[in-house]
Amino acid sequence: MIRNIHLALLLALLSPWSPALAQDTDSIDPAADQILQQMGEYLGSLPHFRVRAEVTSDEEVDTGQLIAFGHTLDMVVRRPDRMWADVSGDIGHKRVLYD
């Protein structure tokens, strides 16, 4: 359970910016889900790690036009007691520190 907290935090940080993360879970490819699970298990086994993600998501506006939003996530974890995450992009900036 503790191992998945950092991945859950990562997804929680991304969720305000990425409507695609809120899609129905039935549409998730089982192979992609398995790869994500393996990644989470691997990260959960590390005493420290750093993740950088460049994310782009499309949001449909009332006119039907798609608008692309991009942001960058940087996250550093040192178990058991330190975590830093920084998300910045088109919509704004968030920083989370845990010590």
Residue frames as a rotation matrix with the C-alpha (Angstrom) as fourth column:
MET 1
0.567 0.824 0.000 0.00
0.824 -0.567 0.000 0.00
0.000 0.000 -1.000 0.00
ILE 2
0.458 -0.464 -0.758 2.75
0.148 -0.801 0.580 2.48
-0.877 -0.378 -0.298 0.94
ARG 3
-0.540 -0.747 0.388 4.52
0.479 0.106 0.871 1.75
-0.692 0.656 0.301 -2.35
ASN 4
-0.240 0.541 0.806 1.53
0.946 -0.057 0.320 2.98
0.219 0.839 -0.498 -4.35
ILE 5
0.429 0.431 -0.794 1.19
0.676 -0.736 -0.035 6.26
-0.600 -0.522 -0.607 -2.43
HIS 6
-0.395 -0.662 -0.638 3.79
0.023 -0.701 0.713 8.04
-0.919 0.267 0.291 -4.54
LEU 7
-0.900 0.146 0.411 2.18
0.434 0.187 0.882 6.88
0.052 0.971 -0.231 -7.78
ALA 8
0.097 0.991 -0.092 -1.22
0.993 -0.089 0.080 7.93
0.071 -0.099 -0.993 -6.44
LEU 9
0.205 -0.102 -0.973 0.21
0.380 -0.908 0.175 11.34
-0.902 -0.406 -0.147 -5.54
LEU 10
-0.831 -0.552 -0.067 1.65
0.109 -0.281 0.953 11.66
-0.545 0.785 0.294 -9.03
LEU 11
-0.597 0.683 0.421 -1.75
0.722 0.228 0.653 10.93
0.350 0.694 -0.629 -10.57
ALA 12
0.328 0.726 -0.604 -3.49
0.902 -0.430 -0.028 13.27
-0.280 -0.536 -0.797 -8.13
LEU 13
-0.238 -0.494 -0.836 -1.14
0.182 -0.868 0.461 16.08
-0.954 -0.043 0.297 -9.11
LEU 14
-0.977 -0.187 0.101 -1.86
0.118 -0.079 0.990 15.49
-0.177 0.979 0.099 -12.77
SER 15
-0.429 0.879 0.209 -5.62
0.881 0.458 -0.115 15.08
-0.196 0.135 -0.971 -12.49
PRO 16
0.219 0.587 -0.779 -6.60
0.301 -0.800 -0.519 18.79
-0.928 -0.121 -0.352 -12.49
TRP 17
-0.237 -0.415 -0.879 -4.73
-0.650 -0.604 0.460 19.23
-0.722 0.680 -0.127 -15.74
SER 18
-0.899 -0.233 -0.372 -5.57
-0.435 0.581 0.688 16.03
0.055 0.780 -0.623 -17.52
PRO 19
0.034 0.989 0.143 -9.23
-0.950 0.077 -0.303 15.24
-0.310 -0.125 0.942 -18.21
ALA 20
0.105 -0.034 -0.994 -8.06
-0.662 0.744 -0.095 12.07
0.742 0.668 0.056 -19.97
LEU 21
-0.875 -0.480 -0.068 -7.17
-0.257 0.579 -0.774 10.54
0.411 -0.659 -0.630 -16.59
ALA 22
-0.555 0.740 0.379 -10.84
-0.596 -0.036 -0.802 10.64
-0.580 -0.671 0.461 -15.64
GLN 23
-0.286 0.447 -0.847 -11.89
-0.846 0.298 0.443 8.35
0.451 0.843 0.293 -18.51
ASP 24
0.722 0.640 0.263 -13.85
-0.692 0.671 0.266 5.18
-0.006 -0.374 0.927 -17.89
THR 25
-0.134 -0.845 0.518 -11.54
-0.779 0.413 0.472 2.40
-0.613 -0.340 -0.714 -16.69
ASP 26
0.492 0.370 0.788 -13.18
0.138 0.861 -0.490 -0.08
-0.860 0.350 0.372 -19.09
SER 27
0.994 -0.086 -0.061 -11.37
-0.080 -0.243 -0.967 1.66
0.069 0.966 -0.249 -21.96
ILE 28
0.302 -0.941 0.153 -7.88
-0.872 -0.207 0.444 0.98
-0.387 -0.268 -0.883 -20.53
ASP 29
0.414 -0.280 -0.866 -5.84
-0.559 0.672 -0.485 -1.48
0.718 0.685 0.122 -22.57
PRO 30
0.999 0.009 0.041 -4.99
-0.037 0.620 0.783 -4.47
-0.018 -0.784 0.620 -20.32
ALA 31
0.386 -0.921 0.049 -1.39
0.839 0.328 -0.434 -4.53
0.384 0.209 0.899 -21.63
ALA 32
-0.110 -0.383 0.917 -0.96
0.007 -0.923 -0.385 -0.84
0.994 -0.036 0.104 -20.77
ASP 33
0.695 0.430 0.576 -2.46
-0.569 -0.161 0.806 -1.44
0.440 -0.888 0.133 -17.33
GLN 34
0.886 -0.414 -0.210 -0.03
0.463 0.818 0.341 -4.30
0.031 -0.399 0.916 -16.72
ILE 35
0.005 -0.917 0.399 2.95
0.693 -0.285 -0.662 -2.13
0.720 0.280 0.634 -17.74
LEU 36
0.094 0.105 0.990 1.75
-0.420 -0.897 0.135 0.64
0.903 -0.429 -0.040 -15.41
GLN 37
0.950 0.270 0.154 1.41
-0.261 0.423 0.868 -1.87
0.169 -0.865 0.473 -12.56
GLN 38
0.571 -0.808 -0.145 4.96
0.794 0.588 -0.157 -3.15
0.212 -0.025 0.977 -13.20
MET 39
-0.122 -0.592 0.797 6.29
0.268 -0.792 -0.548 0.39
0.956 0.147 0.255 -13.24
GLY 40
0.468 0.399 0.788 4.58
-0.607 -0.503 0.615 1.12
0.642 -0.766 0.007 -9.91
GLU 41
0.984 -0.135 -0.115 6.03
0.178 0.765 0.619 -2.05
0.005 -0.629 0.777 -8.36
TYR 42
0.216 -0.962 0.164 9.53
0.828 0.091 -0.554 -1.17
0.518 0.256 0.816 -9.62
LEU 43
-0.125 -0.227 0.966 9.33
-0.146 -0.959 -0.244 2.40
0.981 -0.172 0.086 -8.30
GLY 44
0.757 0.508 0.410 7.95
-0.486 0.019 0.874 1.04
0.436 -0.861 0.261 -5.03
SER 45
0.820 -0.491 -0.294 11.06
0.561 0.789 0.250 -1.08
0.109 -0.370 0.923 -4.59
LEU 46
0.033 -0.864 0.502 13.52
0.556 -0.402 -0.728 1.82
0.831 0.303 0.467 -4.94
PRO 47
-0.064 -0.104 -0.993 14.86
0.970 -0.239 -0.038 3.71
-0.233 -0.966 0.116 -1.90
HIS 48
-0.065 0.084 -0.994 14.97
-0.013 -0.996 -0.083 6.92
-0.998 0.008 0.066 -3.96
PHE 49
-0.296 -0.008 0.955 14.04
0.920 0.264 0.288 7.98
-0.255 0.964 -0.071 -7.48
ARG 50
-0.505 0.164 -0.848 13.29
-0.204 -0.977 -0.068 10.95
-0.839 0.139 0.526 -9.70
VAL 51
-0.143 0.552 0.821 10.57
0.897 0.423 -0.128 11.16
-0.418 0.718 -0.556 -12.35
ARG 52
-0.612 0.051 -0.789 10.16
-0.277 -0.949 0.152 13.80
-0.741 0.312 0.595 -15.04
ALA 53
-0.267 0.617 0.740 7.13
0.833 0.534 -0.145 13.74
-0.484 0.578 -0.657 -17.32
GLU 54
-0.896 0.131 -0.424 6.16
-0.326 -0.843 0.429 15.98
-0.301 0.522 0.798 -20.21
VAL 55
-0.501 0.809 0.307 2.37
0.662 0.587 -0.467 15.71
-0.558 -0.031 -0.829 -20.53
THR 56
-0.905 0.346 -0.249 0.04
-0.426 -0.732 0.532 17.05
0.002 0.588 0.809 -23.19
SER 57
-0.562 0.795 0.227 -3.73
0.617 0.586 -0.525 16.69
-0.551 -0.155 -0.820 -23.01
ASP 58
-0.868 0.376 0.324 -6.50
0.085 -0.532 0.843 17.83
0.489 0.759 0.430 -25.32
GLU 59
-0.613 0.738 -0.284 -9.67
0.381 -0.038 -0.924 19.38
-0.692 -0.674 -0.258 -23.97
GLU 60
-0.539 0.522 0.661 -12.76
0.736 -0.088 0.671 19.84
0.409 0.848 -0.337 -26.12
VAL 61
-0.914 0.263 -0.310 -14.45
-0.055 -0.836 -0.547 23.23
-0.403 -0.482 0.778 -25.73
ASP 62
-0.117 0.993 0.029 -18.14
-0.008 0.028 -1.000 24.00
-0.993 -0.117 0.004 -26.37
THR 63
0.289 0.204 -0.935 -17.52
-0.848 -0.398 -0.349 24.67
-0.443 0.894 0.058 -30.07
GLY 64
0.975 0.049 0.217 -16.06
0.026 0.944 -0.329 21.18
-0.221 0.326 0.919 -30.51
GLN 65
0.537 -0.843 0.002 -12.56
-0.402 -0.258 -0.878 22.53
0.741 0.471 -0.478 -31.00
LEU 66
0.727 -0.403 -0.556 -9.72
0.658 0.641 0.396 20.71
0.197 -0.654 0.731 -29.24
ILE 67
0.662 -0.567 0.490 -7.30
-0.560 -0.809 -0.181 22.82
0.499 -0.154 -0.853 -27.24
ALA 68
0.376 -0.631 -0.678 -3.97
0.506 0.753 -0.420 21.29
0.776 -0.185 0.603 -26.22
PHE 69
0.797 -0.207 0.567 -2.61
-0.568 -0.576 0.588 21.91
0.205 -0.791 -0.576 -22.73
GLY 70
0.347 -0.751 -0.561 0.88
0.266 0.653 -0.709 20.94
0.899 0.096 0.427 -21.72
HIS 71
0.744 -0.214 0.633 2.73
-0.649 -0.460 0.606 20.72
0.162 -0.861 -0.481 -18.46
THR 72
-0.079 -0.861 -0.503 5.86
-0.239 0.506 -0.829 19.29
0.968 0.055 -0.245 -16.92
LEU 73
0.928 0.302 0.218 6.00
-0.297 0.247 0.922 17.20
0.224 -0.921 0.319 -13.76
ASP 74
-0.212 -0.961 -0.176 9.20
-0.330 0.240 -0.913 16.77
0.920 -0.136 -0.368 -11.75
MET 75
0.820 0.473 0.322 9.08
-0.476 0.252 0.843 14.49
0.318 -0.844 0.432 -8.72
VAL 76
-0.313 -0.926 -0.212 11.87
-0.414 0.334 -0.847 13.40
0.855 -0.177 -0.488 -6.37
VAL 77
0.808 0.575 0.129 11.32
-0.408 0.386 0.827 10.77
0.426 -0.721 0.547 -3.66
ARG 78
-0.486 -0.858 -0.167 13.66
-0.402 0.389 -0.829 9.62
0.776 -0.336 -0.534 -0.92
ARG 79
0.529 0.745 -0.407 12.09
-0.028 0.495 0.869 7.02
0.848 -0.448 0.282 1.28
PRO 80
-0.417 0.897 -0.144 10.82
0.894 0.434 0.113 6.91
0.164 -0.082 -0.983 3.90
ASP 81
0.060 0.435 -0.899 10.44
0.827 -0.526 -0.199 10.59
-0.560 -0.731 -0.391 4.66
ARG 82
-0.372 -0.241 -0.896 11.02
-0.109 -0.948 0.301 12.99
-0.922 0.209 0.327 1.77
MET 83
-0.114 0.370 0.922 9.17
0.952 0.307 -0.006 13.89
-0.286 0.877 -0.387 -1.40
TRP 84
-0.395 -0.007 -0.918 9.14
-0.131 -0.989 0.064 16.93
-0.909 0.146 0.390 -3.68
ALA 85
-0.205 0.378 0.903 6.88
0.926 0.373 0.054 17.41
-0.316 0.847 -0.426 -6.69
ASP 86
-0.461 0.008 -0.888 6.61
-0.146 -0.987 0.067 20.36
-0.875 0.161 0.456 -9.04
VAL 87
-0.132 0.498 0.857 3.99
0.930 0.362 -0.067 20.65
-0.344 0.788 -0.511 -11.80
SER 88
-0.244 0.056 -0.968 4.04
-0.102 -0.994 -0.032 23.64
-0.964 0.091 0.248 -14.13
GLY 89
-0.646 0.040 0.763 2.45
0.721 0.363 0.591 24.33
-0.253 0.931 -0.263 -17.45
ASP 90
-0.696 0.383 0.608 -0.22
0.320 -0.592 0.740 26.11
0.643 0.709 0.289 -19.43
ILE 91
0.315 0.949 -0.021 -2.80
0.386 -0.108 0.916 26.11
0.867 -0.297 -0.400 -16.64
GLY 92
0.780 -0.037 0.625 -0.61
-0.508 -0.621 0.597 27.00
0.366 -0.783 -0.503 -13.69
HIS 93
-0.272 -0.935 -0.227 1.92
-0.341 0.315 -0.886 25.80
0.900 -0.164 -0.405 -11.18
LYS 94
0.864 0.445 0.236 1.74
-0.386 0.283 0.878 23.51
0.324 -0.849 0.416 -8.14
ARG 95
-0.296 -0.941 -0.162 4.46
-0.456 0.288 -0.842 22.45
0.839 -0.175 -0.515 -5.72
VAL 96
0.867 0.497 0.028 4.19
-0.288 0.456 0.842 19.79
0.406 -0.739 0.539 -3.04
LEU 97
-0.293 -0.954 0.067 6.86
-0.559 0.114 -0.821 19.20
0.776 -0.278 -0.566 -0.38
TYR 98
0.880 0.471 -0.061 6.87
-0.220 0.519 0.826 16.47
0.421 -0.713 0.560 2.23
ASP 99
-0.245 -0.969 -0.040 9.58
-0.301 0.115 -0.947 16.17
0.922 -0.219 -0.320 4.86
